[in-house]
Amino acid sequence: MSMWTNYKQGMSAASAGGFYDLSDHGVDSRMNAQSDLSLKPGMGVVQGEKAGVEVKLPATGATLEKFEGIVINDVNREMNMDGELLIQPKSTIGVLRYGRIWVRLAEGVTPKYGDPVYLVINGAGLGCFKTAADEANTLELNARFIGAKDTSNIAPIELYHQINKTQA
């Protein structure tokens, strides 16, 4: 008879798209305008063709005015057989406008407390977050990292109300 002899005792600090704490936050309901399964909790999204109704992953040229927020993990979705949480096209999702949330990081990013937050709008890591600008491939958000990444390549940020710097 065989049995397990190695146990993983540690767990991830959280899950992508999960609330960091219960501090003040705002969440809007939007429809997933992606035609595929690429949208995941913890990713940043922008307005779709119907502003205020649809959201999608950002693309080159995305602006702060079109940024809608971060997809939350609203725990009412099923995982596939590989343990991936898939958000179906045209399904309703929650989008955090402001508050504290665990986000997906682009590869190779190691944030520390207080680092600025940049959304990847082009190339590898689309919809994920970085700590530094990357020419036309990132969009600076009014946010800051509030902790380090965990073993599953996520980190907590505090997302503030977005203000267009040309308006300030």
KOLTILO-641584 format. One record per residue (C-alpha): residue number from 1; x, z, y. Coordinates in steps of 0.2 Angstrom, whole numbers, plus 5000, padded with zeros to 4 digits. Layout:
N
pt num:NUM, east:X, up:Z, north:Y
...
END
This chain:
168
pt num:1, east:5000, up:5000, north:5000
pt num:2, east:5007, up:4995, north:5017
pt num:3, east:5004, up:5005, north:5033
pt num:4, east:5009, up:5005, north:5051
pt num:5, east:5025, up:5014, north:5054
pt num:6, east:5028, up:5009, north:5073
pt num:7, east:5015, up:5013, north:5086
pt num:8, east:5015, up:5008, north:5104
pt num:9, east:5011, up:5024, north:5113
pt num:10, east:5012, up:5016, north:5131
pt num:11, east:4998, up:5007, north:5140
pt num:12, east:4999, up:4996, north:5155
pt num:13, east:4996, up:5005, north:5171
pt num:14, east:4980, up:4995, north:5174
pt num:15, east:4973, up:4978, north:5172
pt num:16, east:4974, up:4963, north:5184
pt num:17, east:4959, up:4963, north:5196
pt num:18, east:4956, up:4982, north:5193
pt num:19, east:4953, up:4994, north:5207
pt num:20, east:4969, up:5004, north:5211
pt num:21, east:4958, up:5019, north:5217
pt num:22, east:4941, up:5022, north:5224
pt num:23, east:4946, up:5020, north:5242
pt num:24, east:4935, up:5010, north:5254
pt num:25, east:4933, up:4992, north:5249
pt num:26, east:4922, up:4977, north:5251
pt num:27, east:4916, up:4965, north:5237
pt num:28, east:4907, up:4949, north:5239
pt num:29, east:4898, up:4939, north:5225
pt num:30, east:4904, up:4921, north:5224
pt num:31, east:4903, up:4907, north:5211
pt num:32, east:4918, up:4901, north:5202
pt num:33, east:4921, up:4883, north:5208
pt num:34, east:4935, up:4879, north:5197
pt num:35, east:4931, up:4866, north:5184
pt num:36, east:4943, up:4874, north:5171
pt num:37, east:4947, up:4891, north:5164
pt num:38, east:4962, up:4894, north:5176
pt num:39, east:4954, up:4907, north:5187
pt num:40, east:4958, up:4925, north:5182
pt num:41, east:4956, up:4942, north:5188
pt num:42, east:4969, up:4948, north:5200
pt num:43, east:4971, up:4930, north:5208
pt num:44, east:4968, up:4926, north:5226
pt num:45, east:4955, up:4913, north:5230
pt num:46, east:4949, up:4902, north:5245
pt num:47, east:4933, up:4895, north:5250
pt num:48, east:4925, up:4881, north:5239
pt num:49, east:4916, up:4866, north:5246
pt num:50, east:4901, up:4878, north:5250
pt num:51, east:4908, up:4891, north:5261
pt num:52, east:4901, up:4909, north:5257
pt num:53, east:4895, up:4903, north:5240
pt num:54, east:4909, up:4896, north:5230
pt num:55, east:4928, up:4901, north:5228
pt num:56, east:4942, up:4892, north:5220
pt num:57, east:4961, up:4893, north:5218
pt num:58, east:4971, up:4889, north:5234
pt num:59, east:4979, up:4872, north:5237
pt num:60, east:4993, up:4866, north:5248
pt num:61, east:4988, up:4868, north:5266
pt num:62, east:4976, up:4883, north:5263
pt num:63, east:4974, up:4894, north:5278
pt num:64, east:4970, up:4912, north:5281
pt num:65, east:4953, up:4907, north:5288
pt num:66, east:4949, up:4900, north:5271
pt num:67, east:4955, up:4915, north:5261
pt num:68, east:4941, up:4924, north:5253
pt num:69, east:4950, up:4938, north:5243
pt num:70, east:4955, up:4943, north:5226
pt num:71, east:4945, up:4941, north:5210
pt num:72, east:4940, up:4958, north:5203
pt num:73, east:4940, up:4962, north:5184
pt num:74, east:4921, up:4967, north:5184
pt num:75, east:4922, up:4971, north:5165
pt num:76, east:4906, up:4961, north:5160
pt num:77, east:4916, up:4947, north:5152
pt num:78, east:4921, up:4944, north:5134
pt num:79, east:4939, up:4941, north:5129
pt num:80, east:4943, up:4926, north:5118
pt num:81, east:4952, up:4929, north:5101
pt num:82, east:4969, up:4929, north:5109
pt num:83, east:4964, up:4944, north:5121
pt num:84, east:4962, up:4933, north:5136
pt num:85, east:4948, up:4936, north:5148
pt num:86, east:4941, up:4919, north:5153
pt num:87, east:4930, up:4916, north:5168
pt num:88, east:4919, up:4901, north:5165
pt num:89, east:4916, up:4888, north:5178
pt num:90, east:4900, up:4891, north:5189
pt num:91, east:4899, up:4909, north:5184
pt num:92, east:4897, up:4923, north:5197
pt num:93, east:4912, up:4933, north:5201
pt num:94, east:4916, up:4948, north:5212
pt num:95, east:4929, up:4945, north:5226
pt num:96, east:4938, up:4959, north:5235
pt num:97, east:4939, up:4956, north:5254
pt num:98, east:4948, up:4973, north:5258
pt num:99, east:4953, up:4988, north:5247
pt num:100, east:4966, up:4992, north:5234
pt num:101, east:4968, up:4981, north:5219
pt num:102, east:4980, up:4977, north:5205
pt num:103, east:4986, up:4958, north:5207
pt num:104, east:4995, up:4946, north:5197
pt num:105, east:5013, up:4943, north:5202
pt num:106, east:5022, up:4926, north:5202
pt num:107, east:5037, up:4926, north:5190
pt num:108, east:5052, up:4935, north:5195
pt num:109, east:5044, up:4945, north:5209
pt num:110, east:5048, up:4964, north:5209
pt num:111, east:5039, up:4972, north:5224
pt num:112, east:5042, up:4989, north:5231
pt num:113, east:5031, up:5000, north:5242
pt num:114, east:5028, up:4992, north:5259
pt num:115, east:5033, up:4975, north:5255
pt num:116, east:5023, up:4961, north:5263
pt num:117, east:5011, up:4951, north:5252
pt num:118, east:5011, up:4932, north:5251
pt num:119, east:4998, up:4921, north:5241
pt num:120, east:5005, up:4906, north:5231
pt num:121, east:4996, up:4891, north:5237
pt num:122, east:5006, up:4877, north:5229
pt num:123, east:5017, up:4876, north:5213
pt num:124, east:5021, up:4888, north:5199
pt num:125, east:5011, up:4904, north:5200
pt num:126, east:4996, up:4897, north:5210
pt num:127, east:4984, up:4911, north:5215
pt num:128, east:4997, up:4924, north:5211
pt num:129, east:5007, up:4935, north:5224
pt num:130, east:5025, up:4936, north:5230
pt num:131, east:5034, up:4947, north:5242
pt num:132, east:5043, up:4934, north:5252
pt num:133, east:5038, up:4917, north:5261
pt num:134, east:5042, up:4901, north:5252
pt num:135, east:5040, up:4887, north:5265
pt num:136, east:5023, up:4878, north:5263
pt num:137, east:5020, up:4886, north:5246
pt num:138, east:5014, up:4903, north:5252
pt num:139, east:5001, up:4910, north:5263
pt num:140, east:5005, up:4927, north:5272
pt num:141, east:4991, up:4940, north:5270
pt num:142, east:4987, up:4955, north:5280
pt num:143, east:4991, up:4966, north:5265
pt num:144, east:5006, up:4977, north:5258
pt num:145, east:5012, up:4981, north:5241
pt num:146, east:5008, up:5000, north:5237
pt num:147, east:5018, up:5001, north:5221
pt num:148, east:5030, up:4993, north:5209
pt num:149, east:5025, up:4981, north:5195
pt num:150, east:5021, up:4987, north:5178
pt num:151, east:5025, up:4980, north:5161
pt num:152, east:5011, up:4967, north:5162
pt num:153, east:5018, up:4959, north:5178
pt num:154, east:5004, up:4966, north:5189
pt num:155, east:5006, up:4977, north:5205
pt num:156, east:4995, up:4986, north:5217
pt num:157, east:4992, up:4980, north:5234
pt num:158, east:4981, up:4986, north:5249
pt num:159, east:4972, up:4971, north:5256
pt num:160, east:4966, up:4974, north:5274
pt num:161, east:4953, up:4964, north:5284
pt num:162, east:4961, up:4947, north:5287
pt num:163, east:4965, up:4942, north:5305
pt num:164, east:4970, up:4925, north:5311
pt num:165, east:4987, up:4928, north:5320
pt num:166, east:4982, up:4915, north:5333
pt num:167, east:4966, up:4926, north:5337
pt num:168, east:4976, up:4942, north:5339
END
